[in-house]
Amino acid sequence: MSDSDVHPRSEVARCGFAWCTTLHGSTVHPDDETHRSAGIAFPARVRGVHEQGRGTEADVEVGVLRRTDDADDWLVIEVGGGGLALSLSGAAELRRILTEDPGIGGALSS
C-alpha cells in the first residue's frame, strides 16, 4: 500500500452492526468498509487435514466478517494466513454438533 492509496478522512462513520469494530471512513481504502468483529485469539496445536504428526503451535483467531459485497455475516476461523469462513447457520450447526454429539463431546471432555 502506498501513500496515494491511503488518505485520512475528516470524519469516521458509525457502523450499523453492533459487533463491528472497523473504523469506517478513517482512510480511503476498500478494506475500510469491510465489517470485522474484534476477534478472539487463542493458541492451539494445528495441522492440515492431510498432514500427519503432532502439528505445530499456532495462534487461531475467531471472529465475524462481512465484506461490502456479502449478503450475510460469516464466522471466520483464521490460522497463519489461511482459514475458513462458515455461514452463521453453518457455525450454529457446528456448535450444535460440538455440544450434542456424544462421540465428539466425549473426545472433547477427555
N, C-alpha and C positions, 0 to 999 in steps of 0.2 A: 504494500500500500504506500503510495506517495503522498506528499503534502497536498497535491492537487486533488487527491481522492477524498480527503477529509477536511472539512471546513466547519469551525464551530458555528452553531446557530444561536440566535439570541434567546430562544425560548424552548424549553423542554416540554413535550406534550405528555399529559397524564394518560396512562393506558386504561382501557376498559376492562381488562382481565385482572382480577384481584391477585392472582398468583404471579403475574408478570413483573419482573424486576428490571427490564430493559429501560434505559433512559432514552425513550424515543425522541428523536429530533435534536439530540445533543450534538450530533455531527451529521454531515451529508454523506451517508454511506448506506448501501442497500441492507446491510446487516442490522442497522439501527431499527428497522421496522419488524425484525423477527422477534416474536414474543418468547421469552425464556423465563422459567422459574429460577429460583436461586440454586436449585440442585443440592443434592446431598451426596457427599463423597464418603467412601469407606475403603479400607484396604482389604484385598481378598487375593487368594491364590486362584489364578485363572489359567485356562488353556483352551485352544481351539477344539472343536468337536472331533476333528480328525487327527489331533495330536495325541501323543502318549506321554507318560511320565508325570512328574509331580507338578508341572505347570510352573508359573512364575508369579511372584508377588507384584501386584499392580493396584493402582487406585481406580476404583469403579465409581462412576457418578451417575445418579439417577435424577431426572428432572422432567419437566413438561416443556414441550416445544410446539410452537405454531408459527409456521412461515407465512408470509403475506399471501401466498397463493394456496394455502391449505384451507379446506373447509372444516377441518376438525383439529382438535388438540391431540398430541402424541406423547406417550410416555417414552422417554429416551433413556437407554442404558448405554453409557459410553465407557470404553476401556481402551486406553492407549491409542487414540486417534481413530478407532473404529467403534462400531456399536450397532445397536438395534433400536428401531423405533416401533413401538406397539401402539395400535389404536387403543383408545381408552376402553373400549369393550373387550379387546384382547387382553389388556392389562387387568381388567376386572376378572376375566376368566382365569388368568394366571394366578391371581390372588385366591380365587375360589379353589383351584386345584391344590395350591400350596397348603391351604388350611383344611380342606376336606378329604383329600385323597389319603387313605390310610398308609399306602406304601411310601409315598413321598413324605407325608407327615412323620412316619416312623423313622425315615432316614434323616430328616431334619432334626429330630429330637435326640438322636444318638450322640 
